[in-house]
Amino acid sequence: MTGPCKDPKQRLFLALALLLTGSCFWRTRRLS
């Protein structure tokens, strides 16, 4: 069995989720 870190799809999904939450966070911070 391969770990989640070895799976390129999992890493891509994680990076995408992080980018999405990051952009949302910065947007809300800029608004306030």
N, C-alpha and C positions, 0 to 999 in steps of 0.2 A: 504493500500500500504506500502511495506517495503522499507526503504532507501537503497542506494547503499552500505552503510557501514554494513548493516545487511546481505547482500547477500554474502555468502561465495565464490561463483564463481567470483563475482565482485572483492572481496578483493584479491583473488588468481591472477586474471588477472592483477590487479593493481600492485601487488608485483612482478609478473613476468616481467611486462613492466619496472618497476623501476630497476630490476636486470639487464635486458637486456641493458637498456640505460646506467646504471652504468658501466657495464663491457666494453661497447663500449667507454665510456668516459675515463676510465682508460687506455684502450688500446691506444687510440689516444694520451693521455698525456705521456705515456711511450715512444711512438715513437718519439715525438718531443724532 
